[in-house]
């Protein structure tokens, strides 16, 4: 019996367009993009670059292969006024493969 997910593209195929868009938006997201000696793309979202919360959410969605959404929400303020990363997915097993 075939699983109905057998025809799904792989997580790399699902996340590749998001990575390309992240690279396109690098300046707005305050991240740096470079290539290694072997041609691999390196995305710096906070080591040498400033990075941003928006970049972090986009990277979280890349890690979930575009099968989930990451947003920032305010905390309830009981302890400290931190922001919280809120993640939602309808496909928890598949979306967690890349994270």
Contact map, one row per residue, 1 for C-alpha under 8 A:
111000000000000000000000000000000000000000000000000000000000000000000000000000000000000000000000000
111101000000000000000000000000000000000000000000000000000000000000000000000000000000000000000000000
111111000000000000000000000000000000000000000000000000000000000000000000000000000000000000000000000
011111100000000000000000000000000000000000000000000000000000000000000000000000000000000000000000000
001111110000000000000000000000000000000000000000000000000000000000000000000000000000000000000000000
011111110000000000000000000000000000000000000000000000000000000000000000000000000000000000000000000
000111111000000000000000000000000000000000000000000000000000000000000000000000000000000000000000000
000011111100000000000000000000000000000000000000000000000000000000000000000000000000000000000000000
000000111110110000000000000000000000000000000000000000000000000000000000000000000000000000000000000
000000011111110000000000000000000000000000000000000000000000000000000000000000000000000000000000000
000000001111111000000000000000000000000000000000000000000000000110000000000000000000000000000110110
000000000111111100000000000000000000000000000000000000000000000010000000000000000000000000000000000
000000001111111110000000000000000000000000000000000000000000000000000000000000000000000000000000000
000000001111111111000000000000000000000000000000000000000000000011000000000000000000000000000000000
000000000011111111100000000000000000000000000000000000000000011111000000000000000000000000000000000
000000000001111111110000000000000000000000000000000000000000000000000000000000000000000000000000000
000000000000111111111000000000000000000000000000000000000000000000000000000000000000000000000000000
000000000000011111111100000000000000000000000000000000000100010001000000000000000000000000000000000
000000000000001111111110000000000000000000000000000000000000010000000000000000000000000000000000000
000000000000000111111111000000000000000000000000000000000000000000000000000000000000000000000000000
000000000000000011111111100000000000000000000000000000000000000000000000000000000000000000000000000
000000000000000001111111110010000000000000000000000000100100000000000000000000000000000000000000000
000000000000000000111111110000001000000000100000000000000000000000000000000000000000000000000000000
000000000000000000011111111000000000000000000000000000000000000000000000000000000000000000000000000
000000000000000000001111111110000000000000000000000000000000000000000000000000000000000000000000000
000000000000000000000111111111111000000000000000000000000000000000000000000000000000000000000000000
000000000000000000000001111111110000000000000000000000000000000000000000000000000000000000000000000
000000000000000000000000111111100000000000000000000000000000000000000000000000000000000000000000000
000000000000000000000100111111100000000000000000001101100000000000000000000000000000000000000000000
000000000000000000000000011111110000000000001000111100100000000000000000000000000000000000000000000
000000000000000000000000011111111000000000111100111100100000000000000000000000000000000000000000000
000000000000000000000000011001111100000000111001100000000000000000000000000000000000000000000000000
000000000000000000000010010000111110000011110000000000000000000000000000000000000000000000000000000
000000000000000000000000000000011111000011100000000000000000000000000000000000000000000000000000000
000000000000000000000000000000001111111111000000000000000000000000000000000000000000000000000000000
000000000000000000000000000000000111111111000000000000000000000000000000000000000000000000000000000
000000000000000000000000000000000011111100000000000000000000000000000000000000000000000000000000000
000000000000000000000000000000000011111100000000000000000000000000000000000000000000000000000000000
000000000000000000000000000000000011111110000000000000000000000000000000000000000000000000000000000
000000000000000000000000000000000011111111000000000000000000000000000000000000000000000000000000000
000000000000000000000000000000001111001111100000000000000000000000000000000000000000000000000000000
000000000000000000000000000000001111000111110000000000000000000000000000000000000000000000000000000
000000000000000000000010000000111100000011111000000000000000000000000000000000000000000000000000000
000000000000000000000000000000111000000001111111101000000000000000000000000000000000000000000000000
000000000000000000000000000001110000000000111111111100110000000000000000000000000000000000000000000
000000000000000000000000000000100000000000011111111100000000000000000000000000000000000000000000000
000000000000000000000000000000000000000000011111110000000000000000000000000000000000000000000000000
000000000000000000000000000000010000000000011111110000000000000000000000000000000000000000000000000
000000000000000000000000000001110000000000011111111000000000000000000000000000000000000000000000000
000000000000000000000000000001100000000000001111111100000000000000000000000000000000000000000000000
000000000000000000000000000011100000000000011100111110110000000000000000000000000000000000000000000
000000000000000000000000000011100000000000001100011111110000000000000000000000000000000000000000000
000000000000000000000000000000000000000000000000001111111000000000000000000000000000000000000000000
000000000000000000000000000010000000000000000000000111111100000000000000000000000000000000000000000
000000000000000000000100000011100000000000001000001111111110000000000000000000000000000000000000000
000000000000000000000000000000000000000000001000001111111111000000000000000000000000000000000000000
000000000000000000000000000000000000000000000000000011111111100000000111000000000000100000000000000
000000000000000001000100000000000000000000000000000001111111110000000100000000000000000000000000000
000000000000000000000000000000000000000000000000000000111111111000000000000000000000000000000000000
000000000000000000000000000000000000000000000000000000011111111100001100000000000000000000000000001
000000000000000000000000000000000000000000000000000000001111111111111100000000000000000000000000000
000000000000001001100000000000000000000000000000000000000111111111000000000000000000000000000000000
000000000000001000000000000000000000000000000000000000000011111111000000000000000000000000000011111
000000000010001000000000000000000000000000000000000000000001111111110000000000000000000000000111111
000000000011011000000000000000000000000000000000000000000000111111110000000000000000000000000010010
000000000000011001000000000000000000000000000000000000000000111111111000000000000000000000000010000
000000000000000000000000000000000000000000000000000000000000100111111000000000000000000011100110000
000000000000000000000000000000000000000000000000000000000000100111111100000000000000001111100010000
000000000000000000000000000000000000000000000000000000000001100001111110000000000000001110000000000
000000000000000000000000000000000000000000000000000000001101100000011111000000000000111100000000000
000000000000000000000000000000000000000000000000000000001000000000001111100000000000111000000000000
000000000000000000000000000000000000000000000000000000001000000000000111110000000011110000000000000
000000000000000000000000000000000000000000000000000000000000000000000011111000000011110000000000000
000000000000000000000000000000000000000000000000000000000000000000000001111110001111000000000000000
000000000000000000000000000000000000000000000000000000000000000000000000111111011111000000000000000
000000000000000000000000000000000000000000000000000000000000000000000000011111001000000000000000000
000000000000000000000000000000000000000000000000000000000000000000000000011111111100000000000000000
000000000000000000000000000000000000000000000000000000000000000000000000001111111000000000000000000
000000000000000000000000000000000000000000000000000000000000000000000000000011111000000000000000000
000000000000000000000000000000000000000000000000000000000000000000000000001011111100000000000000000
000000000000000000000000000000000000000000000000000000000000000000000000011111111110000000000000000
000000000000000000000000000000000000000000000000000000000000000000000000011010011111000000000000000
000000000000000000000000000000000000000000000000000000000000000000000001111000001111100000000000000
000000000000000000000000000000000000000000000000000000000000000000000001111000000111110000000000000
000000000000000000000000000000000000000000000000000000001000000000000111100000000011111000000000000
000000000000000000000000000000000000000000000000000000000000000000000111100000000001111100000000000
000000000000000000000000000000000000000000000000000000000000000000011110000000000000111110000000000
000000000000000000000000000000000000000000000000000000000000000000011100000000000000011111000000000
000000000000000000000000000000000000000000000000000000000000000000111000000000000000001111110010000
000000000000000000000000000000000000000000000000000000000000000000110000000000000000000111110000000
000000000000000000000000000000000000000000000000000000000000000000110000000000000000000011111110000
000000000000000000000000000000000000000000000000000000000000000000000000000000000000000011111111000
000000000000000000000000000000000000000000000000000000000000000000000000000000000000000000111111100
000000000010000000000000000000000000000000000000000000000000000100100000000000000000000000111111100
000000000010000000000000000000000000000000000000000000000000001111110000000000000000000010111111111
000000000000000000000000000000000000000000000000000000000000001100000000000000000000000000011111111
000000000010000000000000000000000000000000000000000000000000001100000000000000000000000000001111111
000000000010000000000000000000000000000000000000000000000000001110000000000000000000000000000011111
000000000000000000000000000000000000000000000000000000000001001100000000000000000000000000000011111
